[in-house]
């Protein structure tokens, strides 16, 4: 079984890049970076009960979709690489 990589050290440039992404996303949909980080942590905890995932390459994006000039509700998109399924 692989070690859970949630607490592994990241380079300062990777941390800065991640924070900038979170800030830009949260600004677009009026969601604070703290809330985005809590969503990510909750997803990791929930999914890790059932499968091993690659947290370092996990991407979570909140988008506000537009349809013919009308603004629609935000959508959450997640790309979570699965390493192994637990049984």
DRENDO-1510 file (C-alpha; in Angstrom, 1 decimal, always signed):
<recs>
REC; n; res; u; v; w
REC; 1; UNK; +0.0; +0.0; +0.0 .
REC; 2; UNK; +1.4; +3.4; -0.9 .
REC; 3; UNK; +2.0; +6.1; +1.6 .
REC; 4; UNK; -0.6; +8.9; +1.7 .
REC; 5; UNK; +1.1; +11.9; +0.1 .
REC; 6; UNK; -1.2; +14.6; +1.5 .
REC; 7; UNK; +1.5; +15.8; +3.9 .
REC; 8; UNK; +4.5; +15.5; +1.6 .
REC; 9; UNK; +6.7; +18.7; +1.1 .
REC; 10; UNK; +6.1; +20.7; -2.0 .
REC; 11; UNK; +8.5; +23.2; -3.5 .
REC; 12; UNK; +7.8; +26.8; -2.8 .
REC; 13; UNK; +7.1; +27.5; -6.5 .
REC; 14; UNK; +4.5; +24.7; -6.5 .
REC; 15; UNK; +2.9; +26.0; -3.3 .
REC; 16; UNK; +2.8; +29.6; -4.8 .
REC; 17; UNK; +1.3; +28.2; -8.1 .
REC; 18; UNK; -1.4; +26.3; -6.2 .
REC; 19; UNK; -2.3; +29.3; -4.1 .
REC; 20; UNK; -2.5; +31.5; -7.2 .
REC; 21; UNK; -4.8; +29.0; -8.9 .
REC; 22; UNK; -7.1; +28.9; -5.8 .
REC; 23; UNK; -7.1; +32.7; -5.5 .
REC; 24; UNK; -8.1; +33.2; -9.2 .
REC; 25; UNK; -10.8; +30.5; -9.1 .
REC; 26; UNK; -12.2; +31.9; -5.8 .
REC; 27; UNK; -12.2; +35.4; -7.2 .
REC; 28; UNK; -14.2; +34.3; -10.3 .
REC; 29; UNK; -17.0; +32.7; -8.3 .
REC; 30; UNK; -16.9; +34.7; -5.0 .
REC; 31; UNK; -15.7; +31.7; -3.0 .
REC; 32; UNK; -12.9; +32.3; -0.5 .
REC; 33; UNK; -9.6; +30.3; -0.8 .
REC; 34; UNK; -10.2; +28.9; +2.6 .
REC; 35; UNK; -13.4; +27.3; +1.5 .
REC; 36; UNK; -11.8; +25.9; -1.7 .
REC; 37; UNK; -9.1; +24.3; +0.5 .
REC; 38; UNK; -11.6; +22.8; +2.8 .
REC; 39; UNK; -13.5; +21.4; -0.2 .
REC; 40; UNK; -10.3; +19.8; -1.4 .
REC; 41; UNK; -9.4; +18.3; +2.0 .
REC; 42; UNK; -12.9; +17.0; +2.4 .
REC; 43; UNK; -12.8; +15.3; -1.0 .
REC; 44; UNK; -9.4; +13.8; -0.3 .
REC; 45; UNK; -10.7; +12.4; +3.1 .
REC; 46; UNK; -13.9; +11.0; +1.5 .
REC; 47; UNK; -12.4; +9.4; -1.6 .
REC; 48; UNK; -9.4; +8.0; +0.3 .
REC; 49; UNK; -11.7; +5.7; +2.3 .
REC; 50; UNK; -12.4; +3.8; -0.9 .
REC; 51; UNK; -9.3; +4.2; -3.1 .
REC; 52; UNK; -5.7; +5.5; -3.1 .
REC; 53; UNK; -5.4; +8.7; -5.0 .
REC; 54; UNK; -2.6; +10.9; -6.2 .
REC; 55; UNK; -3.1; +14.1; -4.3 .
REC; 56; UNK; -0.2; +16.0; -5.8 .
REC; 57; UNK; -1.8; +15.7; -9.3 .
REC; 58; UNK; -5.3; +16.3; -8.2 .
REC; 59; UNK; -7.1; +19.3; -9.8 .
REC; 60; UNK; -10.3; +20.9; -8.5 .
REC; 61; UNK; -11.9; +23.7; -10.5 .
REC; 62; UNK; -15.0; +25.8; -9.8 .
REC; 63; UNK; -16.4; +27.4; -12.9 .
REC; 64; UNK; -19.3; +29.7; -13.5 .
REC; 65; UNK; -20.8; +28.6; -16.8 .
REC; 66; UNK; -22.5; +31.1; -19.1 .
REC; 67; UNK; -25.3; +30.1; -21.5 .
REC; 68; UNK; -26.4; +32.6; -24.2 .
REC; 69; UNK; -25.7; +35.6; -22.1 .
REC; 70; UNK; -27.3; +34.3; -18.9 .
REC; 71; UNK; -25.1; +33.3; -16.0 .
REC; 72; UNK; -25.6; +29.8; -14.6 .
REC; 73; UNK; -24.7; +28.4; -11.2 .
REC; 74; UNK; -21.1; +27.4; -10.6 .
REC; 75; UNK; -20.0; +23.9; -11.3 .
REC; 76; UNK; -17.3; +21.8; -9.6 .
REC; 77; UNK; -14.9; +19.8; -11.8 .
REC; 78; UNK; -12.4; +17.4; -10.3 .
REC; 79; UNK; -9.7; +15.4; -11.9 .
REC; 80; UNK; -8.4; +12.9; -9.3 .
REC; 81; UNK; -5.8; +10.3; -10.5 .
REC; 82; UNK; -6.7; +6.9; -8.9 .
REC; 83; UNK; -3.7; +4.8; -7.9 .
REC; 84; UNK; -5.5; +1.8; -6.4 .
REC; 85; UNK; -9.0; +0.7; -5.5 .
REC; 86; UNK; -9.5; -0.6; -1.9 .
REC; 87; UNK; -11.7; -3.6; -1.3 .
</recs>
